[in-house]
Amino acid sequence: MVRINLTPGEKSREPKARRAPRVSVRRPEWLSGSPSLLVGLLGLVVLLAAVFLYFGERRGISQARAAIEDARADSARFHTEIARVRAMEDVQSQLVARVDILEEVVDGRLFWIRLLETLSLQLPEYTWLEAVNQEDLPPEEIRIAGATFSNPAITAYMRGLEASPELQSVRLVGVTRALRQETPVQTFTLLATFENFDPVVITPPDTTAVVIPDTTAVTEEQP
């Protein structure tokens, strides 16, 4: 129920709320009486922080020096490895050159085998060879010397050589009469040009030994 105060001057008799007592903290006497001590404590804190930073920087410098030493060792190791790889590449290039020369030699021998087989297969009856050489001739020419009992055999032999895939421009140099075991024969000399063979001058490869550096021991550079 709502209460209305109609009497003037009547004061409310309701109790007032009590306030909490104020607690005061007394400052230490040494803090207010000795400002130099406070300055000294602050200086000590600054000094400890400086010492901490100093040792931290020193540890960082030590780690940086260790990293530099490792980098130098790696650099020396990589330099040796690079030198070794380059030396191996030189050896590989020499081996490739030797293989190429061997292939040229093999191709040349195979050509001569095919050529001698052609010279033999194209011989007519009662015709034989006495010499096949390149003395005093250009590298692309060959001299064929033989003997027979008839001139038509020489003509047939020249046609057969001209039709072969190994020779071209077959030409007769000369025909002479001779005795072979007291039998009269006709000796002939032919010149021909190689058709599918490019003669090359084979030079020996460089046999200089290549020293491959040993990477088992790496010398580290001193700072």
C-alpha positions in Angstrom: 0.0 0.0 0.0 1.3 3.5 -0.9 1.9 5.8 2.1 1.4 9.6 1.7 2.9 12.0 4.2 0.4 14.8 4.8 2.0 16.3 7.9 4.4 19.1 7.1 7.8 19.0 8.6 7.5 15.3 9.4 10.7 13.6 8.5 11.0 10.2 7.3 12.1 7.9 10.0 13.6 5.3 7.6 17.1 4.4 8.4 19.8 5.8 6.2 22.2 3.5 4.4 25.6 3.2 6.1 28.7 3.9 4.2 31.6 1.4 4.0 34.6 2.6 6.1 37.5 3.9 3.9 40.7 1.9 4.1 43.8 4.0 3.8 47.1 2.4 2.9 50.0 4.0 4.5 53.0 4.5 2.2 56.2 3.1 3.5 58.4 5.6 5.1 61.5 4.4 3.3 59.8 5.0 -0.1 58.9 8.6 0.7 61.9 9.4 2.7 64.6 8.0 0.3 64.2 9.1 -3.3 67.8 8.1 -4.0 66.9 4.5 -3.2 64.1 4.6 -5.8 66.5 6.0 -8.4 69.0 3.2 -7.5 66.4 0.5 -8.0 65.4 2.0 -11.3 69.0 2.0 -12.4 69.4 -1.6 -11.3 66.5 -2.6 -13.4 68.0 -0.8 -16.4 71.4 -2.4 -15.8 69.8 -5.9 -15.7 68.0 -5.2 -18.9 71.2 -4.0 -20.5 73.1 -7.1 -19.3 70.3 -9.3 -20.7 70.4 -7.5 -24.1 74.2 -7.7 -24.2 74.3 -11.5 -23.7 71.4 -11.9 -26.2 73.4 -9.9 -28.8 76.5 -11.9 -28.0 74.7 -15.1 -28.4 73.3 -13.9 -31.7 76.8 -12.9 -32.9 78.1 -16.3 -32.0 75.3 -18.0 -33.9 76.0 -15.7 -36.9 79.7 -16.6 -36.8 78.9 -20.3 -36.7 76.6 -19.8 -39.7 79.3 -18.0 -41.6 81.8 -20.8 -40.9 79.2 -23.4 -42.1 78.6 -21.3 -45.2 82.4 -21.1 -45.9 82.7 -24.9 -45.5 79.8 -25.4 -47.8 81.2 -23.0 -50.3 84.6 -24.8 -50.4 82.8 -28.1 -50.7 80.6 -26.9 -53.5 83.7 -25.4 -55.3 85.4 -28.8 -55.1 82.3 -30.6 -56.3 81.9 -28.1 -59.2 85.6 -28.7 -60.2 85.0 -32.5 -60.1 81.9 -32.2 -62.2 83.7 -30.1 -64.8 86.6 -32.6 -64.9 84.1 -35.4 -65.4 82.5 -33.5 -68.2 85.9 -33.1 -69.9 86.5 -36.8 -69.6 83.0 -37.5 -71.0 83.7 -35.2 -74.0 87.0 -37.0 -74.6 85.2 -40.4 -74.5 82.6 -39.1 -76.9 85.3 -38.0 -79.3 87.0 -41.4 -79.1 83.7 -43.1 -79.8 83.1 -40.9 -82.8 86.6 -41.8 -84.1 85.9 -45.5 -83.5 82.7 -45.2 -85.4 84.5 -43.5 -88.3 87.1 -46.3 -88.3 84.4 -49.0 -88.2 82.4 -47.2 -91.0 85.6 -47.0 -93.1 86.5 -50.6 -92.6 83.0 -51.7 -93.5 83.1 -49.6 -96.6 86.4 -51.2 -97.6 85.0 -54.6 -97.0 82.0 -53.9 -99.2 84.3 -52.3 -101.8 86.6 -55.3 -102.0 83.6 -57.6 -102.1 82.2 -55.5 -105.1 85.6 -55.6 -106.8 85.7 -59.4 -106.4 82.0 -60.1 -107.5 82.2 -57.9 -110.6 85.2 -59.7 -112.0 84.4 -61.5 -115.3 85.6 -65.0 -116.0 89.4 -65.4 -116.5 90.0 -62.0 -114.9 91.8 -61.3 -111.7 93.1 -58.4 -109.6 96.7 -57.8 -108.9 96.7 -54.5 -106.8 94.2 -52.1 -105.2 95.8 -49.0 -103.7 95.6 -45.2 -103.4 99.3 -44.3 -103.8 99.8 -40.8 -105.0 96.0 -40.3 -105.5 93.5 -37.9 -103.9 91.7 -39.4 -100.9 88.5 -39.9 -102.9 90.1 -42.0 -105.7 91.3 -45.6 -105.9 93.5 -47.5 -108.3 92.5 -51.0 -109.5 95.1 -53.1 -111.3 94.4 -56.5 -112.8 94.9 -58.9 -115.7 92.7 -60.8 -118.2 92.8 -62.7 -121.4 90.5 -60.5 -123.5 89.7 -56.9 -124.0 85.8 -57.4 -123.7 86.4 -58.6 -120.1 87.9 -55.2 -119.2 84.9 -53.4 -120.7 82.5 -55.6 -118.8 84.4 -55.1 -115.6 84.3 -51.3 -115.9 80.5 -51.4 -116.5 80.0 -53.6 -113.5 82.0 -51.3 -111.2 80.2 -48.2 -112.6 76.9 -49.8 -111.7 77.9 -50.5 -108.1 76.9 -48.2 -105.2 80.5 -47.8 -104.1 82.2 -46.4 -107.2 81.6 -43.9 -110.0 83.6 -42.3 -112.8 85.4 -45.6 -113.6 88.0 -44.9 -116.3 90.7 -46.9 -118.0 94.2 -45.6 -117.5 96.1 -48.1 -119.7 96.3 -51.7 -121.1 99.6 -53.6 -121.7 100.6 -57.0 -122.7 102.5 -59.2 -120.3 103.4 -62.8 -119.5 102.0 -64.6 -116.5 103.7 -68.0 -116.0 104.7 -67.9 -119.7 101.1 -67.2 -120.7 100.3 -63.9 -122.6 97.8 -61.7 -120.8 96.6 -58.1 -120.9 97.1 -56.1 -117.8 94.9 -53.1 -117.1 94.8 -50.2 -114.7 91.6 -48.5 -113.7 90.9 -45.3 -111.7 87.6 -44.8 -109.9 86.0 -42.3 -107.5 84.3 -43.2 -104.3 80.5 -42.6 -104.5 79.1 -43.1 -101.0 82.2 -42.7 -98.9 83.6 -39.5 -97.6 87.2 -40.2 -96.6 88.4 -38.3 -93.5 91.8 -37.9 -91.9 91.5 -39.6 -88.6 93.6 -37.8 -86.0 94.4 -39.4 -82.6 92.4 -38.0 -79.7 94.0 -36.0 -76.9 95.2 -38.6 -74.5 96.1 -36.1 -71.8 95.1 -37.5 -68.5 92.4 -35.5 -66.7 92.9 -35.4 -62.9 89.6 -35.5 -61.0 89.9 -33.7 -57.7 89.3 -35.7 -54.5 86.4 -34.5 -52.5 86.9 -36.7 -49.5 88.9 -34.0 -47.7 87.7 -30.4 -47.8 89.9 -27.7 -46.4 87.9 -25.1 -44.6 88.9 -21.4 -44.9 89.9 -19.8 -41.6 88.4 -16.4 -40.9 
